Amino acid sequence: MAWTEISISVTQDDAALAELILEELGALAVTLQDDEDNPVLEPEPGTTPLWPTVQVRGLFERDTDRERVLAALGAVPGAERPDRFRWRNIGDRDWERAWLERFAPMQFGRQLWIVPGGMQIPFDPNNIEIRLDPGLAFGTGTHPTTALCLRWLDSQEVRGAAVVDYGCGSGILGIAAALKGARRVVCVDNDQQALEATADNAARNGVSTIIECCTPQEYQRELADVVMANILAAPLILLAPRLLAALRPGGLIALSGILNVQADEVLAAYRAGLLEAATQTEQEWVLIHGRSDPETPGAPRE
Ligand SMILES: C[S@@+](CC[C@H](N)C(=O)[O-])C[C@H]1O[C@@H](n2cnc3c(N)ncnc32)[C@H](O)[C@@H]1O
């Protein structure tokens, strides 16, 4: 497979907007780098790049519509200047190498670890290891939106639960739930490549019998104990009736991919279906989590 990467040079204040736009355009990965060419770094959980100018890079398939990408990036101040962006064609191997150089085992909460192929963590019987290969679908744990979900999941008891991971990407959240003892996990994504990556990663982690992969069209509503969705604010709002309807009375939901400034709007779309709702933040991202009313027989229908 051949890839192309756009890098756009923006001020620190505009980096989150450029990152969000590239993700909404379906970038297979988005990374940040110091524009002065200092070490490559995807922001670690809880940190913010201090560089005054940041290069935001989005990876796309080679035949992607470049005009569409540039038009969407027009919303970033100064992005229309040709000297602010650059396209670069890259091969699979280069991408994998860059990914591996940046990726190390990471712990989320007390028990959950994401461990890249070939790497080890110190033995502790309480650790839960999610083994991930450098697939190209989003979801390696390095993004704050995924980190928020993993930390939330780490703090929940999901043994024996039926779980939905909507917008599964690499399957990272669904696989983590399965390894924590979930009885059944339905992983949904509208990108075939993500579903293939999820199935591969499920096999690699020995949880294929627990995980079922499907498209939104194939998804059959059945009441879940836990629903997780790390997508973006706009699709989360559109999906509110569907995701609430998937939740059994008293079930738990976690929504991520939401910028701080978008939290109220997303909360408003879900509030009617939730008895309790709370937020957790990391950098400019917020996770909304809540519980549906245990007394209400059936959440609002789609
Ligand atoms: C930000 S990634 C999250 C991946 C992973 N769950 C994680 O937490 O890292 C969002 C995923 O949602 C998928 N997606 C976006 N909109 C969707 C929709 N309307 N229905 C289903 N999947 C969607 C994308 O293809 C992508 O794989």
The ligand as an SDF file (V2000), in Angstrom:
LIG
                    3D

 27 29  0  0  0  0  0  0  0  0999 V2000
  -10.7680    8.3100   16.8010 C   0  0  0  0  0  0  0  0  0  0  0  0
  -10.8620    6.6880   16.1320 S   0  0  0  0  0  0  0  0  0  0  0  0
  -10.9880    5.7170   17.6350 C   0  0  0  0  0  0  0  0  0  0  0  0
  -10.3680    4.3590   17.5570 C   0  0  0  0  0  0  0  0  0  0  0  0
  -10.3030    3.5990   18.8850 C   0  0  0  0  0  0  0  0  0  0  0  0
  -11.6200    3.2420   19.3550 N   0  0  0  0  0  0  0  0  0  0  0  0
   -9.5670    4.3940   19.9590 C   0  0  0  0  0  0  0  0  0  0  0  0
  -10.1880    4.6800   20.9810 O   0  0  0  0  0  0  0  0  0  0  0  0
   -8.3960    4.7010   19.7700 O   0  0  0  0  0  0  0  0  0  0  0  0
  -12.5040    6.7150   15.5160 C   0  0  0  0  0  0  0  0  0  0  0  0
  -12.9320    5.5120   14.7090 C   0  0  0  0  0  0  0  0  0  0  0  0
  -14.3380    5.6630   14.4890 O   0  0  0  0  0  0  0  0  0  0  0  0
  -14.6580    5.3020   13.1670 C   0  0  0  0  0  0  0  0  0  0  0  0
  -15.8720    6.0600   12.8320 N   0  0  0  0  0  0  0  0  0  0  0  0
  -16.0060    7.3790   12.5710 C   0  0  0  0  0  0  0  0  0  0  0  0
  -17.2990    7.6940   12.3650 N   0  0  0  0  0  0  0  0  0  0  0  0
  -18.0130    6.5360   12.5130 C   0  0  0  0  0  0  0  0  0  0  0  0
  -19.3940    6.2030   12.4240 C   0  0  0  0  0  0  0  0  0  0  0  0
  -20.3060    7.1250   12.1370 N   0  0  0  0  0  0  0  0  0  0  0  0
  -19.7590    4.9310   12.6220 N   0  0  0  0  0  0  0  0  0  0  0  0
  -18.8340    3.9830   12.9230 C   0  0  0  0  0  0  0  0  0  0  0  0
  -17.5080    4.2320   13.0080 N   0  0  0  0  0  0  0  0  0  0  0  0
  -17.0990    5.4950   12.8120 C   0  0  0  0  0  0  0  0  0  0  0  0
  -13.4270    5.6690   12.3590 C   0  0  0  0  0  0  0  0  0  0  0  0
  -13.3430    4.8990   11.1850 O   0  0  0  0  0  0  0  0  0  0  0  0
  -12.2940    5.3830   13.3440 C   0  0  0  0  0  0  0  0  0  0  0  0
  -11.8070    4.0720   13.1870 O   0  0  0  0  0  0  0  0  0  0  0  0
  1  2  1  0
  2  3  1  0
  2 10  1  0
  3  4  1  0
  4  5  1  0
  5  6  1  0
  5  7  1  0
  7  8  2  0
  7  9  1  0
 10 11  1  0
 11 12  1  0
 11 26  1  0
 12 13  1  0
 13 14  1  0
 13 24  1  0
 14 15  1  0
 14 23  1  0
 15 16  2  0
 16 17  1  0
 17 18  1  0
 17 23  2  0
 18 19  1  0
 18 20  2  0
 20 21  1  0
 21 22  2  0
 22 23  1  0
 24 25  1  0
 24 26  1  0
 26 27  1  0
M  CHG  2   2   1   9  -1
M  END
$$$$
